[in-house]
């Protein structure tokens, strides 16, 4: 059988599996009464239907990379007056939120806090099978280390769908301040304490982001934590009163909660999927996405349609991904192949970044979960662009339709990745895409192919093997996410 024919057959098979996954999720959400979250009405609203609604009077600040986000969390913890609530995928007791003379291990910091206030930590209980990290035993050891000799309360949440987890990353202070994002307080897999210039280090670097939230929407984050805590421990926490207005941003808290795992949400909640679907359908000029994975058939289908029938001459799509995700490489590459095939006019770019010090370059893991559409919609949180995050893991994101914040965040990220001052990037996004993003990324890929030293962190992702990835990607997604 010829290579071209095999490629067509694999592609057809992969598309068939994608359709099977889509039909499966449609049946799931129809049975749960949540079909409108999979296919929301095209009513031009960028907000998600249902509760909680958008909250006015909030202050939302984006904290880019660990060296900015982690010390901010440490400072907020130190100033806590009544309680601290943390929900995470995993934490490392030895982890340092700061790297200065006064740096403390996370275990010691929480232990000292617990002597004067309530400290609750809610962690995923870990994978039942030891083939996955972290496993149940490792997480029990973390709980033992956090609680031994301290008043820290740590609960392990086993309410998960098979092969899935609790993925949200939340830090709540006094019911008045919340950190919502993608940064885990752990050194598992690499050091999250990385800076915007991503120098070469002894360990794998991480590009990541979190948000600092004040104002009424904090109560919605707190309510979600309290519901999970009660489901796991039986303890009913006092309701969090909505904080007084703290800023000019309108913010909505959205989440993923699979159906039938918690009594407080028996029908599930899939509003992160709805948020992305509404925003991407509305895109006219720019879709900018940072994610650990791009597996979602629904996201790819929307983007592919827009690439085939651009809503404007200036329409562009940039996807920032890790060069080597810790799993799902075939799935991501296969879906990128769909977008490459749909892009006849050079409007789409899939790229990654690396650590670099002078002529030395090395791997850098893209772990941020950020979406920006047309400089008028912004989301950040724990959710990746895959079926895990949209249907099967617990996740929490925040969204805002504040145009000034969306644009300022985009310029900060583009300044970091393009290694240019933000002031030089104020032109139309399509112009910056054509004049900087694509030429730099393509040049660095060619340098890598020749074996030359990198001169920039940005790099276009290598070409997609449609024959291999078109089938393997959807097949992996079916087995893990179906």
C-alpha positions as CSV (number, residue, x, y, z in Angstrom):
1,X,0.0,0.0,0.0
2,X,1.4,3.4,-1.0
3,X,2.3,6.0,1.6
4,X,-0.2,8.5,0.3
5,X,-3.0,5.9,0.4
6,X,-2.0,4.9,3.9
7,X,-2.1,8.5,4.9
8,X,-5.6,8.9,3.5
9,X,-6.8,5.8,5.3
10,X,-5.3,6.9,8.6
11,X,-6.8,10.3,8.2
12,X,-10.3,8.9,7.5
13,X,-10.0,6.5,10.5
14,X,-8.9,9.4,12.7
15,X,-11.8,11.5,11.6
16,X,-14.1,8.7,12.3
17,X,-12.8,8.3,15.8
18,X,-13.1,12.1,16.3
19,X,-16.8,11.8,15.3
20,X,-17.2,8.9,17.7
21,X,-15.8,11.0,20.6
22,X,-18.0,14.0,19.7
23,X,-21.1,11.8,19.6
24,X,-20.2,10.2,22.9
25,X,-19.8,13.6,24.6
26,X,-23.1,14.8,23.0
27,X,-24.9,11.8,24.5
28,X,-23.3,12.4,27.9
29,X,-24.3,16.0,28.1
30,X,-27.7,15.3,26.7
31,X,-28.4,12.7,29.4
32,X,-27.1,15.2,32.0
33,X,-29.2,18.0,30.7
34,X,-26.1,20.0,29.9
35,X,-26.3,20.0,26.1
36,X,-26.4,23.8,25.9
37,X,-22.9,23.9,27.4
38,X,-21.6,21.8,24.5
39,X,-23.5,23.7,21.9
40,X,-24.6,27.1,23.3
41,X,-27.0,29.4,21.5
42,X,-25.3,31.7,19.0
43,X,-26.6,34.8,20.8
44,X,-23.4,36.9,20.5
45,X,-22.9,36.8,24.3
46,X,-19.3,36.3,25.4
47,X,-20.5,35.4,28.9
48,X,-21.5,31.9,29.9
49,X,-25.1,31.2,30.8
50,X,-26.1,30.1,34.3
51,X,-24.6,30.5,37.7
52,X,-22.4,32.1,38.8
53,X,-23.0,35.1,36.6
54,X,-20.4,37.7,35.8
55,X,-19.5,39.8,38.8
56,X,-18.8,43.5,38.5
57,X,-16.4,45.4,40.8
58,X,-13.5,42.9,40.6
59,X,-9.8,43.4,40.2
60,X,-8.1,40.7,38.0
61,X,-4.4,40.7,37.6
62,X,-2.4,38.3,35.4
63,X,0.8,37.0,37.0
64,X,3.1,35.6,34.2
65,X,5.6,32.9,35.1
66,X,6.5,31.5,38.5
67,X,8.9,34.2,39.6
68,X,6.1,36.7,39.6
69,X,3.2,34.5,40.7
70,X,4.8,32.4,43.4
71,X,6.2,35.3,45.6
72,X,2.8,37.0,45.3
73,X,1.1,33.9,46.7
74,X,3.7,33.8,49.5
75,X,3.1,37.4,50.4
76,X,-0.7,36.8,50.5
77,X,-0.3,33.8,52.6
78,X,1.9,35.7,55.1
79,X,-0.8,38.3,55.5
80,X,-3.7,35.9,56.0
81,X,-5.9,36.8,59.0
82,X,-8.6,34.1,59.3
83,X,-8.0,31.1,56.9
84,X,-6.2,29.7,53.9
85,X,-7.7,27.2,51.5
86,X,-5.6,25.5,48.8
87,X,-6.9,23.1,46.2
88,X,-4.3,21.5,43.8
89,X,-3.5,18.6,41.5
90,X,-0.4,18.0,43.6
91,X,2.0,19.9,45.9
92,X,5.6,19.3,47.1
93,X,6.1,20.0,50.8
94,X,9.7,21.0,50.2
95,X,8.7,23.5,47.5
96,X,9.8,27.1,47.8
97,X,7.5,30.0,46.9
98,X,10.4,32.4,47.1
99,X,14.1,31.9,46.5
100,X,15.7,34.5,48.8
101,X,17.3,34.5,52.2
102,X,14.0,34.3,53.9
103,X,12.7,31.4,51.7
104,X,10.8,28.7,53.5
105,X,9.6,25.2,52.6
106,X,5.9,25.2,51.8
107,X,5.3,22.7,54.6
108,X,6.9,25.0,57.1
109,X,5.1,28.1,55.9
110,X,1.7,26.4,56.1
111,X,2.6,24.8,59.4
112,X,3.4,28.2,60.9
113,X,0.2,29.7,59.5
114,X,-1.9,26.9,61.0
115,X,-0.7,27.9,64.5
116,X,-2.9,31.0,64.3
117,X,-5.4,30.5,61.5
118,X,-7.3,27.6,59.8
119,X,-5.3,26.0,56.9
120,X,-7.1,23.5,54.7
121,X,-5.4,21.7,51.7
122,X,-7.5,19.7,49.2
123,X,-5.5,17.5,46.9
124,X,-6.3,14.9,44.3
125,X,-5.8,11.5,45.9
126,X,-3.5,10.4,43.1
127,X,-3.7,7.8,40.4
128,X,-4.9,4.4,41.6
129,X,-2.4,2.7,39.3
130,X,1.3,3.2,40.0
131,X,2.0,3.6,36.3
132,X,0.7,7.2,36.6
133,X,2.2,10.1,38.6
134,X,1.5,10.9,41.3
135,X,0.1,7.7,42.6
136,X,-2.0,7.2,45.7
137,X,0.9,6.2,47.9
138,X,3.0,9.3,47.0
139,X,0.1,11.6,47.8
140,X,-0.6,9.9,51.1
141,X,3.1,10.6,51.9
142,X,2.6,14.3,51.0
143,X,-0.4,14.5,53.4
144,X,1.6,12.9,56.2
145,X,4.4,15.3,55.7
146,X,2.1,18.3,55.6
147,X,0.2,17.3,58.7
148,X,2.9,15.7,60.9
149,X,3.4,17.9,63.9
150,X,1.2,20.7,62.5
151,X,-2.4,21.8,62.6
152,X,-2.7,21.8,58.8
153,X,-5.7,19.9,57.6
154,X,-5.2,18.0,54.4
155,X,-7.9,16.0,52.6
156,X,-7.5,13.7,49.6
157,X,-10.2,13.7,47.0
158,X,-11.0,10.3,45.3
159,X,-14.2,11.5,43.6
160,X,-12.8,11.1,40.1
161,X,-13.7,9.5,36.8
162,X,-11.4,6.6,35.9
163,X,-8.1,7.8,34.4
164,X,-8.9,11.4,35.3
165,X,-8.0,13.8,38.2
166,X,-8.7,17.0,40.1
167,X,-6.7,19.5,38.1
168,X,-7.6,22.9,39.4
169,X,-5.1,25.2,41.2
170,X,-6.6,27.5,43.7
171,X,-5.3,29.5,46.7
172,X,-7.9,31.4,48.8
173,X,-7.0,33.9,51.5
174,X,-9.6,35.0,54.0
175,X,-12.4,34.8,51.5
176,X,-11.2,38.1,50.1
177,X,-8.4,37.1,47.7
178,X,-8.1,34.2,45.2
179,X,-5.3,32.9,43.0
180,X,-6.7,31.0,40.0
181,X,-4.5,29.6,37.4
182,X,-2.3,26.9,36.1
183,X,0.7,26.9,38.4
184,X,1.0,23.9,40.7
185,X,2.9,24.3,44.0
186,X,5.2,21.4,43.2
187,X,8.6,20.6,41.8
188,X,7.3,17.4,40.3
189,X,8.5,17.3,36.7
190,X,10.5,20.5,36.8
191,X,10.9,23.8,38.7
192,X,7.9,26.2,38.4
193,X,10.0,29.1,39.7
194,X,10.9,30.5,36.2
195,X,11.1,34.0,34.9
196,X,10.0,35.9,31.8
197,X,13.4,35.6,30.2
198,X,13.6,31.8,30.7
199,X,17.3,31.3,31.1
200,X,18.9,27.9,30.9
201,X,18.8,26.2,34.3
202,X,19.7,22.8,35.8
203,X,16.1,21.7,35.6
204,X,13.3,21.8,33.1
205,X,11.9,25.3,32.9
206,X,8.2,26.1,32.9
207,X,6.3,28.9,31.2
208,X,3.1,29.3,33.3
209,X,0.6,31.8,34.6
210,X,-1.9,32.5,37.3
211,X,-4.3,35.3,38.2
212,X,-4.9,37.3,41.3
213,X,-8.5,38.0,41.9
214,X,-10.2,40.4,44.3
215,X,-13.8,41.5,44.6
216,X,-17.2,39.7,44.5
217,X,-16.1,36.8,42.2
218,X,-13.8,35.5,45.0
219,X,-17.0,34.2,46.8
220,X,-17.7,32.0,43.7
221,X,-14.3,30.4,43.9
222,X,-14.7,30.0,47.7
223,X,-18.1,28.4,47.2
224,X,-16.6,25.8,44.8
225,X,-13.8,24.9,47.3
226,X,-16.3,24.6,50.1
227,X,-18.6,22.3,48.2
228,X,-15.7,20.0,47.3
229,X,-14.3,20.1,50.9
230,X,-17.7,19.1,52.3
231,X,-18.1,16.3,49.8
232,X,-14.7,14.8,50.8
233,X,-14.6,15.5,54.5
234,X,-18.2,16.1,55.6
235,X,-17.3,19.4,57.1
236,X,-19.6,22.3,56.1
237,X,-17.7,25.5,55.9
238,X,-19.3,28.9,56.7
239,X,-20.6,30.7,53.6
240,X,-18.2,33.3,52.2
241,X,-19.9,36.7,51.9
242,X,-19.2,38.4,48.6
243,X,-16.3,40.8,49.2
244,X,-16.9,44.5,48.6
245,X,-16.0,45.9,45.1
246,X,-12.3,46.1,44.5
247,X,-11.8,47.2,41.0
248,X,-13.3,47.9,37.5
249,X,-13.2,44.4,36.0
250,X,-16.2,42.2,35.4
251,X,-15.2,38.6,36.0
252,X,-17.0,35.3,35.7
253,X,-15.9,32.1,37.4
254,X,-16.4,28.9,35.2
255,X,-15.6,25.3,36.0
256,X,-15.6,21.7,34.9
257,X,-17.2,19.2,37.2
258,X,-18.0,15.8,35.6
259,X,-21.5,14.4,36.2
260,X,-22.2,11.9,39.0
261,X,-19.0,12.4,41.0
262,X,-20.3,14.9,43.6
263,X,-23.7,15.3,45.2
264,X,-23.6,19.1,44.9
265,X,-23.4,18.9,41.1
266,X,-24.9,15.6,40.1
267,X,-25.5,16.7,36.5
268,X,-22.0,18.1,36.2
269,X,-20.9,21.5,35.1
270,X,-19.1,22.1,31.7
271,X,-19.0,25.9,31.5
272,X,-15.4,26.1,30.6
273,X,-16.2,24.3,27.4
274,X,-19.1,26.7,26.8
275,X,-16.9,29.7,27.5
276,X,-14.3,28.6,24.8
277,X,-17.0,27.7,22.4
278,X,-18.8,31.0,22.6
279,X,-15.5,33.0,22.4
280,X,-14.0,31.1,19.5
281,X,-17.2,31.2,17.5
282,X,-17.2,34.9,17.9
283,X,-13.6,35.5,16.8
284,X,-13.2,38.0,13.9
285,X,-9.5,38.9,13.9
286,X,-7.4,37.0,16.4
287,X,-7.3,33.8,18.4
288,X,-4.3,33.5,20.7
289,X,-4.1,30.3,22.8
290,X,-1.5,29.0,25.2
291,X,-2.1,25.4,26.4
292,X,-0.3,22.3,27.5
293,X,-2.4,20.3,25.1
294,X,-4.5,20.8,22.0
295,X,-6.7,17.6,21.8
296,X,-10.1,19.1,21.7
297,X,-12.0,18.1,18.6
298,X,-14.6,20.8,19.2
299,X,-12.0,23.6,19.5
300,X,-10.1,22.4,16.4
301,X,-13.4,22.1,14.4
302,X,-14.3,25.7,15.2
303,X,-10.8,27.0,14.3
304,X,-10.6,24.9,11.1
305,X,-13.9,26.3,9.9
306,X,-12.7,29.9,10.5
307,X,-9.4,29.2,8.7
308,X,-11.3,27.8,5.7
309,X,-13.7,30.7,5.7
310,X,-11.9,33.6,7.4
311,X,-14.2,36.1,9.0
312,X,-11.9,39.0,8.0
313,X,-8.7,39.5,6.0
314,X,-6.8,40.1,9.2
315,X,-7.9,36.9,10.9
316,X,-5.0,35.0,12.5
317,X,-4.6,32.1,14.9
318,X,-1.5,31.5,17.1
319,X,-1.3,28.4,19.3
320,X,1.6,28.2,21.8
321,X,2.3,24.6,23.0
322,X,5.1,22.7,24.6
323,X,7.5,21.0,22.1
324,X,7.1,17.7,24.0
325,X,4.0,17.4,26.1
326,X,4.2,14.9,28.9
327,X,1.5,12.9,27.1
328,X,-0.8,13.2,24.1
329,X,1.9,14.2,21.6
330,X,0.2,12.2,18.9
331,X,-3.2,13.7,19.7
332,X,-1.9,17.3,19.6
333,X,0.0,16.7,16.4
334,X,-2.9,15.1,14.7
335,X,-5.2,18.0,15.6
336,X,-2.6,20.5,14.4
337,X,-2.5,18.6,11.1
338,X,-6.2,19.4,10.7
339,X,-5.6,23.1,11.2
340,X,-2.6,23.1,8.9
341,X,-4.7,21.4,6.2
342,X,-7.5,24.0,6.7
343,X,-5.1,27.0,6.5
344,X,-4.7,27.9,2.8
345,X,-3.6,31.5,3.3
346,X,-0.9,31.3,6.0
347,X,-3.1,32.5,8.9
348,X,-2.2,29.8,11.4
349,X,1.0,29.3,13.4
350,X,1.7,26.6,15.9
351,X,4.8,27.3,17.9
352,X,6.7,26.7,21.1
353,X,9.5,28.3,23.1
354,X,12.7,27.1,24.7
355,X,15.0,28.2,27.5
356,X,18.0,30.2,26.2
357,X,21.2,31.7,27.6
358,X,23.3,33.1,24.9
359,X,24.0,30.4,22.3
360,X,22.8,27.7,24.6
361,X,19.1,26.5,24.4
362,X,17.2,23.8,26.1
363,X,13.7,22.5,26.7
364,X,11.0,24.7,28.3
365,X,7.6,23.4,29.2
366,X,4.6,25.5,28.2
367,X,2.0,24.9,31.0
368,X,0.0,28.1,30.8
369,X,-3.7,27.9,30.1
370,X,-4.6,31.2,28.5
371,X,-7.1,32.2,25.8
372,X,-7.4,35.7,24.2
373,X,-9.9,36.5,21.4
374,X,-9.9,39.8,19.5
375,X,-8.5,41.6,22.5
376,X,-11.9,41.6,24.0
377,X,-12.2,38.2,25.8
378,X,-9.6,36.6,28.1
379,X,-9.6,33.4,30.1
380,X,-7.0,32.0,32.5
381,X,-7.2,29.0,34.7
382,X,-6.3,25.3,35.0
383,X,-8.1,24.0,31.9
384,X,-6.2,22.8,28.9
385,X,-7.7,22.5,25.4
386,X,-8.6,18.8,25.7
387,X,-11.4,16.5,26.7
388,X,-9.8,15.9,30.1
389,X,-10.3,19.6,31.0
390,X,-13.6,20.1,29.2
391,X,-15.4,16.9,30.3
392,X,-13.6,14.7,32.8
393,X,-11.3,16.6,35.3
394,X,-12.3,19.2,37.8
395,X,-11.1,22.6,36.6
396,X,-11.6,26.3,37.4
397,X,-11.1,29.3,35.1
398,X,-11.9,32.9,35.2
399,X,-13.1,34.9,32.2
400,X,-13.4,38.6,31.5
401,X,-14.6,40.7,28.6
402,X,-12.5,43.7,29.6
403,X,-10.8,44.8,26.4
404,X,-8.0,46.8,28.0
405,X,-7.0,43.9,30.2
406,X,-7.1,41.4,27.4
407,X,-5.0,43.6,25.1
408,X,-2.5,44.4,27.9
409,X,-2.1,40.7,28.7
410,X,-1.6,39.8,25.1
411,X,1.1,42.5,24.7
412,X,2.9,41.2,27.9
413,X,2.9,37.6,26.6
414,X,4.0,38.7,23.1
415,X,6.8,40.8,24.5
416,X,8.0,37.8,26.4
417,X,7.8,35.4,23.5
418,X,9.0,37.8,20.7
419,X,11.8,39.2,22.9
420,X,10.6,42.8,22.1
421,X,9.4,45.6,24.3
422,X,5.6,45.7,24.5
423,X,5.8,49.3,23.1
424,X,7.1,47.9,19.8
425,X,4.1,45.5,19.4
426,X,1.2,47.9,19.4
427,X,0.4,47.5,15.8
428,X,-2.4,45.4,14.4
429,X,-2.1,41.8,15.5
430,X,-2.1,40.6,11.9
431,X,0.8,42.8,11.1
432,X,2.8,41.6,14.1
433,X,2.0,38.0,13.1
434,X,3.2,38.5,9.5
435,X,6.3,40.6,10.3
436,X,7.5,38.9,13.6
437,X,5.8,35.8,14.7
438,X,6.0,33.7,11.5
439,X,9.4,34.9,10.3
440,X,11.1,34.4,13.7
441,X,9.5,31.0,14.4
442,X,10.2,29.7,10.9
443,X,13.8,30.9,10.9
444,X,14.5,29.2,14.3
445,X,13.0,25.9,13.1
446,X,15.3,26.0,10.0
447,X,18.3,26.7,12.3
448,X,17.4,23.7,14.4
449,X,17.1,21.5,11.3
450,X,20.6,22.6,10.2
451,X,22.0,22.0,13.7
452,X,22.8,25.7,14.2
453,X,22.6,27.4,17.6
454,X,19.3,29.1,18.4
455,X,19.2,32.9,18.4
456,X,15.7,33.2,19.8
457,X,13.4,31.4,22.2
458,X,10.5,31.2,19.7
459,X,10.3,28.3,17.3
460,X,7.7,26.9,14.9
461,X,6.6,23.4,15.8
462,X,8.0,20.8,13.4
463,X,5.8,19.6,10.5
464,X,2.9,17.2,11.3
465,X,3.0,13.6,10.1
466,X,-0.6,13.2,9.0
467,X,-0.1,9.5,8.3
468,X,1.0,8.7,11.8
469,X,-0.8,11.4,13.8
470,X,-4.1,11.5,12.1
471,X,-5.0,8.1,13.4
472,X,-2.9,7.8,16.6
473,X,-4.1,11.1,18.0
474,X,-7.8,10.4,17.9
475,X,-7.3,6.8,19.0
476,X,-5.4,8.0,22.1
477,X,-8.1,10.5,22.8
478,X,-10.8,7.9,22.5
479,X,-9.1,5.6,25.0
480,X,-8.3,8.2,27.6
481,X,-11.1,10.8,27.2
482,X,-14.0,8.9,25.7
